[in-house]
Amino acid sequence: MRQSDRPVRSVLYIPGSKLRALEKARTLPVDAIIFDLEDAVAPDEKVSARNTLADALKSGGFAPRQCIVRINGTDTKWGADDLAMFAPLAPDAILLPKVNTSEDVAAAAKELTGETLIWAMMETPEGILNAAAIARAPRMGGFVMGTNDLAKDLNCRDRADRLPLMTALQTCLLAARAAGIPCVDGVFNAFRDDNGLRAECEQGCDLGMDGKTLIHPAQIAIANAAFGPTDAEAELARRQIAAFDAAIAEGKGVAVLDGRIIENLHVDTARRTLAKLAAIAALES
């Protein structure tokens, strides 16, 4: 399965400095893990966290979860050493913080070999405005929305409907879709508020996001449920494909199901739904 086709319903941040959290991550039903060396690690722990995380990745045991390492910015005193340490370990991706231009990605891409991709934190006004170019940069594998940092830079209000962030969210989603890469929604900070998380996941799913970044394991089940096809959606997809195939066999270009026209574009969506369901089943098995 191509990395771009792998489910990213739930993407959990794990501090690279916390050995117990790293050990627990091997058992969690999460689609992807962001091993964080940036925001989650204090300055005086940066070097030790780098070594702790490197040892954990060498020990393995995280598959089939995608392993994504968020390094410190390459403009910091830790970033270059982070990249040099983890590039040879070949995680699924290196996550770059505060990406502003495609050149930021291209510079990091030169240090990578093999199949390791680069993911970009989309969390600055400049980065949002350059989203289309960033999405097509070398080795680009996905976008992660950094909604907390973005809200700070925009000086916008914290609203449950996220209206002040909607332009940025949709801009990045458009760029990601045009480039054929996933776009993962930002975190929901109130990790004890299940209803709030569920509502924000549903909003992200409605927009077209591929999944949700999470700050606590308690959020995994809600994200997995929200961003995975429901039984009703899967059944409808099967019925749409069957109806269209039957129409084609009769020499018709379209089908009618439940009083609605079914065309090629609906069948393409239905096939993607079933492919996603199969990928999730393979991951969870």
Secondary structure as the mmCIF struct_conf table of DSSP 4:
data_model
#
loop_
_struct_conf.conf_type_id
_struct_conf.id
_struct_conf.beg_label_comp_id
_struct_conf.beg_label_asym_id
_struct_conf.beg_label_seq_id
_struct_conf.end_label_comp_id
_struct_conf.end_label_asym_id
_struct_conf.end_label_seq_id
HELX_RH_3T_P HELX_RH_3T_P1 GLN A 3 ASP A 5
BEND BEND1 ARG A 6 ARG A 6
BEND BEND2 ARG A 9 ARG A 9
STRN STRN1 SER A 10 PRO A 15
TURN_TY1_P TURN_TY1_P1 GLY A 16 SER A 17
HELX_RH_AL_P HELX_RH_AL_P1 LEU A 19 ALA A 25
TURN_TY1_P TURN_TY1_P2 ARG A 26 THR A 27
BEND BEND3 LEU A 28 LEU A 28
BEND BEND4 ASP A 31 ASP A 31
STRN STRN2 ALA A 32 ASP A 36
BEND BEND5 LEU A 37 GLU A 38
TURN_TY1_P TURN_TY1_P3 ASP A 39 ALA A 40
BEND BEND6 VAL A 41 VAL A 41
HELX_RH_3T_P HELX_RH_3T_P2 PRO A 43 GLU A 45
HELX_RH_AL_P HELX_RH_AL_P2 LYS A 46 SER A 59
TURN_TY1_P TURN_TY1_P4 ALA A 63 PRO A 64
BEND BEND7 ARG A 65 ARG A 65
STRN STRN3 GLN A 66 ARG A 70
HELX_LH_PP_P HELX_LH_PP_P1 ILE A 71 GLY A 73
TURN_TY1_P TURN_TY1_P5 THR A 74 ASP A 75
BEND BEND8 THR A 76 THR A 76
TURN_TY1_P TURN_TY1_P6 LYS A 77 TRP A 78
HELX_RH_AL_P HELX_RH_AL_P3 GLY A 79 PHE A 86
TURN_TY1_P TURN_TY1_P7 ALA A 87 LEU A 89
BEND BEND9 ASP A 92 ASP A 92
STRN STRN4 ALA A 93 LEU A 96
BEND BEND10 PRO A 97 LYS A 98
BEND BEND11 THR A 101 THR A 101
HELX_RH_AL_P HELX_RH_AL_P4 SER A 102 ALA A 109
TURN_TY1_P TURN_TY1_P8 LYS A 110 GLU A 111
TURN_TY1_P TURN_TY1_P9 GLY A 114 GLU A 115
STRN STRN5 LEU A 117 MET A 122
BEND BEND12 THR A 124 THR A 124
HELX_RH_AL_P HELX_RH_AL_P5 PRO A 125 LEU A 129
TURN_TY1_P TURN_TY1_P10 ASN A 130 ASN A 130
HELX_RH_AL_P HELX_RH_AL_P6 ALA A 131 ALA A 135
TURN_TY1_P TURN_TY1_P11 ARG A 136 ARG A 136
BEND BEND13 ALA A 137 ALA A 137
TURN_TY1_P TURN_TY1_P12 PRO A 138 ARG A 139
STRN STRN6 MET A 140 MET A 145
HELX_RH_AL_P HELX_RH_AL_P7 THR A 147 LEU A 154
TURN_TY1_P TURN_TY1_P13 ASN A 155 ASN A 155
TURN_TY1_P TURN_TY1_P14 ALA A 160 ASP A 161
HELX_RH_3T_P HELX_RH_3T_P3 LEU A 163 LEU A 165
HELX_RH_AL_P HELX_RH_AL_P8 MET A 166 ALA A 179
TURN_TY1_P TURN_TY1_P15 GLY A 180 GLY A 180
STRN STRN7 CYS A 183 ASP A 185
BEND BEND14 ASN A 189 ASN A 189
TURN_TY1_P TURN_TY1_P16 PHE A 191 ARG A 192
HELX_RH_AL_P HELX_RH_AL_P9 ASP A 194 LEU A 207
TURN_TY1_P TURN_TY1_P17 GLY A 208 GLY A 208
STRN STRN8 GLY A 211 LEU A 214
BEND BEND15 ILE A 215 HIS A 216
HELX_RH_3T_P HELX_RH_3T_P4 PRO A 217 GLN A 219
HELX_RH_AL_P HELX_RH_AL_P10 ILE A 220 PHE A 227
BEND BEND16 GLY A 228 GLY A 228
HELX_LH_PP_P HELX_LH_PP_P2 PRO A 229 THR A 230
HELX_RH_AL_P HELX_RH_AL_P11 ASP A 231 ALA A 249
TURN_TY1_P TURN_TY1_P18 GLU A 250 GLY A 251
BEND BEND17 GLY A 253 GLY A 253
STRN STRN9 ALA A 255 LEU A 257
TURN_TY1_P TURN_TY1_P19 ASP A 258 GLY A 259
STRN STRN10 ARG A 260 ILE A 262
HELX_RH_AL_P HELX_RH_AL_P12 ASN A 264 GLU A 284
#
